[in-house]
Amino acid sequence: MRWNNINPAVDAFTGGPVLGDQFKCQKCGSIYGRESVNQLVANNLGRCISCEAQSVLLDINEEDNT
């Protein structure tokens, strides 16, 4: 039996897997899912949970298309 070694990214806000769109902090590289980004914007002034920077969270999916 072969195991799939592809693990989903871990959401820095929830600690759970990121399924779907992924966003990355420009400063520290922490990964977030779309709902976590929405929560950070609404409740934490858009600041990263890990480094507290108010940096632009990049959509990783759009980086792959360039």
mmCIF file of the C-alpha atoms, coordinates in Angstrom:
data_MODEL
# 
_entry.id   MODEL 
# 
loop_
_atom_site.group_PDB 
_atom_site.id 
_atom_site.type_symbol 
_atom_site.label_atom_id 
_atom_site.label_alt_id 
_atom_site.label_comp_id 
_atom_site.label_asym_id 
_atom_site.label_entity_id 
_atom_site.label_seq_id 
_atom_site.pdbx_PDB_ins_code 
_atom_site.Cartn_x 
_atom_site.Cartn_y 
_atom_site.Cartn_z 
_atom_site.occupancy 
_atom_site.B_iso_or_equiv 
_atom_site.pdbx_formal_charge 
_atom_site.auth_seq_id 
_atom_site.auth_comp_id 
_atom_site.auth_asym_id 
_atom_site.auth_atom_id 
_atom_site.pdbx_PDB_model_num 
ATOM 1  C CA . MET A 1 1  ? 0.000   0.000  0.000   1.00 0.00 ? 1  MET A CA 1 
ATOM 2  C CA . ARG A 1 2  ? 1.315   3.475  -0.898  1.00 0.00 ? 2  ARG A CA 1 
ATOM 3  C CA . TRP A 1 3  ? 0.560   6.429  1.324   1.00 0.00 ? 3  TRP A CA 1 
ATOM 4  C CA . ASN A 1 4  ? 0.026   9.886  -0.044  1.00 0.00 ? 4  ASN A CA 1 
ATOM 5  C CA . ASN A 1 5  ? 2.737   12.105 1.468   1.00 0.00 ? 5  ASN A CA 1 
ATOM 6  C CA . ILE A 1 6  ? 0.970   15.335 0.538   1.00 0.00 ? 6  ILE A CA 1 
ATOM 7  C CA . ASN A 1 7  ? -0.139  17.034 3.742   1.00 0.00 ? 7  ASN A CA 1 
ATOM 8  C CA . PRO A 1 8  ? -2.319  20.146 3.687   1.00 0.00 ? 8  PRO A CA 1 
ATOM 9  C CA . ALA A 1 9  ? -0.820  23.337 5.085   1.00 0.00 ? 9  ALA A CA 1 
ATOM 10 C CA . VAL A 1 10 ? -1.600  24.124 8.725   1.00 0.00 ? 10 VAL A CA 1 
ATOM 11 C CA . ASP A 1 11 ? -3.635  27.280 9.354   1.00 0.00 ? 11 ASP A CA 1 
ATOM 12 C CA . ALA A 1 12 ? -1.723  29.534 11.766  1.00 0.00 ? 12 ALA A CA 1 
ATOM 13 C CA . PHE A 1 13 ? -5.010  30.855 13.191  1.00 0.00 ? 13 PHE A CA 1 
ATOM 14 C CA . THR A 1 14 ? -7.006  27.654 13.698  1.00 0.00 ? 14 THR A CA 1 
ATOM 15 C CA . GLY A 1 15 ? -4.257  25.035 13.848  1.00 0.00 ? 15 GLY A CA 1 
ATOM 16 C CA . GLY A 1 16 ? -6.286  22.930 11.411  1.00 0.00 ? 16 GLY A CA 1 
ATOM 17 C CA . PRO A 1 17 ? -5.614  22.040 7.803   1.00 0.00 ? 17 PRO A CA 1 
ATOM 18 C CA . VAL A 1 18 ? -6.046  24.681 5.109   1.00 0.00 ? 18 VAL A CA 1 
ATOM 19 C CA . LEU A 1 19 ? -8.392  23.376 2.458   1.00 0.00 ? 19 LEU A CA 1 
ATOM 20 C CA . GLY A 1 20 ? -9.123  25.595 -0.504  1.00 0.00 ? 20 GLY A CA 1 
ATOM 21 C CA . ASP A 1 21 ? -7.554  29.018 -0.964  1.00 0.00 ? 21 ASP A CA 1 
ATOM 22 C CA . GLN A 1 22 ? -4.349  29.659 0.973   1.00 0.00 ? 22 GLN A CA 1 
ATOM 23 C CA . PHE A 1 23 ? -2.925  33.012 2.004   1.00 0.00 ? 23 PHE A CA 1 
ATOM 24 C CA . LYS A 1 24 ? 0.606   33.749 3.256   1.00 0.00 ? 24 LYS A CA 1 
ATOM 25 C CA . CYS A 1 25 ? 1.959   36.539 5.465   1.00 0.00 ? 25 CYS A CA 1 
ATOM 26 C CA . GLN A 1 26 ? 4.577   38.512 3.532   1.00 0.00 ? 26 GLN A CA 1 
ATOM 27 C CA . LYS A 1 27 ? 6.754   38.974 6.611   1.00 0.00 ? 27 LYS A CA 1 
ATOM 28 C CA . CYS A 1 28 ? 6.888   35.556 8.280   1.00 0.00 ? 28 CYS A CA 1 
ATOM 29 C CA . GLY A 1 29 ? 5.281   33.199 5.772   1.00 0.00 ? 29 GLY A CA 1 
ATOM 30 C CA . SER A 1 30 ? 2.487   31.939 8.044   1.00 0.00 ? 30 SER A CA 1 
ATOM 31 C CA . ILE A 1 31 ? -0.309  30.259 6.092   1.00 0.00 ? 31 ILE A CA 1 
ATOM 32 C CA . TYR A 1 32 ? -4.030  30.999 6.513   1.00 0.00 ? 32 TYR A CA 1 
ATOM 33 C CA . GLY A 1 33 ? -7.268  29.844 4.942   1.00 0.00 ? 33 GLY A CA 1 
ATOM 34 C CA . ARG A 1 34 ? -9.835  32.317 3.607   1.00 0.00 ? 34 ARG A CA 1 
ATOM 35 C CA . GLU A 1 35 ? -12.051 32.233 6.720   1.00 0.00 ? 35 GLU A CA 1 
ATOM 36 C CA . SER A 1 36 ? -9.053  32.871 8.986   1.00 0.00 ? 36 SER A CA 1 
ATOM 37 C CA . VAL A 1 37 ? -8.053  35.873 6.880   1.00 0.00 ? 37 VAL A CA 1 
ATOM 38 C CA . ASN A 1 38 ? -11.608 37.197 7.187   1.00 0.00 ? 38 ASN A CA 1 
ATOM 39 C CA . GLN A 1 39 ? -11.421 36.808 10.982  1.00 0.00 ? 39 GLN A CA 1 
ATOM 40 C CA . LEU A 1 40 ? -8.006  38.485 11.179  1.00 0.00 ? 40 LEU A CA 1 
ATOM 41 C CA . VAL A 1 41 ? -9.264  41.461 9.187   1.00 0.00 ? 41 VAL A CA 1 
ATOM 42 C CA . ALA A 1 42 ? -12.476 41.764 11.226  1.00 0.00 ? 42 ALA A CA 1 
ATOM 43 C CA . ASN A 1 43 ? -11.051 41.175 14.701  1.00 0.00 ? 43 ASN A CA 1 
ATOM 44 C CA . ASN A 1 44 ? -7.276  41.725 14.653  1.00 0.00 ? 44 ASN A CA 1 
ATOM 45 C CA . LEU A 1 45 ? -6.798  44.746 12.371  1.00 0.00 ? 45 LEU A CA 1 
ATOM 46 C CA . GLY A 1 46 ? -5.549  42.326 9.700   1.00 0.00 ? 46 GLY A CA 1 
ATOM 47 C CA . ARG A 1 47 ? -2.470  41.485 11.762  1.00 0.00 ? 47 ARG A CA 1 
ATOM 48 C CA . CYS A 1 48 ? -0.721  38.143 11.442  1.00 0.00 ? 48 CYS A CA 1 
ATOM 49 C CA . ILE A 1 49 ? -1.186  35.904 14.487  1.00 0.00 ? 49 ILE A CA 1 
ATOM 50 C CA . SER A 1 50 ? 2.429   34.697 14.352  1.00 0.00 ? 50 SER A CA 1 
ATOM 51 C CA . CYS A 1 51 ? 4.452   37.886 13.863  1.00 0.00 ? 51 CYS A CA 1 
ATOM 52 C CA . GLU A 1 52 ? 1.768   40.548 14.520  1.00 0.00 ? 52 GLU A CA 1 
ATOM 53 C CA . ALA A 1 53 ? 2.743   42.372 11.324  1.00 0.00 ? 53 ALA A CA 1 
ATOM 54 C CA . GLN A 1 54 ? 0.006   44.193 9.493   1.00 0.00 ? 54 GLN A CA 1 
ATOM 55 C CA . SER A 1 55 ? 1.383   43.040 6.179   1.00 0.00 ? 55 SER A CA 1 
ATOM 56 C CA . VAL A 1 56 ? -0.397  42.106 3.011   1.00 0.00 ? 56 VAL A CA 1 
ATOM 57 C CA . LEU A 1 57 ? -1.562  38.508 3.030   1.00 0.00 ? 57 LEU A CA 1 
ATOM 58 C CA . LEU A 1 58 ? -0.807  37.093 -0.404  1.00 0.00 ? 58 LEU A CA 1 
ATOM 59 C CA . ASP A 1 59 ? -3.108  34.622 -2.124  1.00 0.00 ? 59 ASP A CA 1 
ATOM 60 C CA . ILE A 1 60 ? -0.787  31.663 -2.733  1.00 0.00 ? 60 ILE A CA 1 
ATOM 61 C CA . ASN A 1 61 ? -3.078  30.378 -5.479  1.00 0.00 ? 61 ASN A CA 1 
ATOM 62 C CA . GLU A 1 62 ? -2.503  33.525 -7.542  1.00 0.00 ? 62 GLU A CA 1 
ATOM 63 C CA . GLU A 1 63 ? 1.297   33.258 -7.093  1.00 0.00 ? 63 GLU A CA 1 
ATOM 64 C CA . ASP A 1 64 ? 1.173   29.834 -8.765  1.00 0.00 ? 64 ASP A CA 1 
ATOM 65 C CA . ASN A 1 65 ? -0.552  31.284 -11.854 1.00 0.00 ? 65 ASN A CA 1 
ATOM 66 C CA . THR A 1 66 ? 2.196   33.782 -12.686 1.00 0.00 ? 66 THR A CA 1 
# 
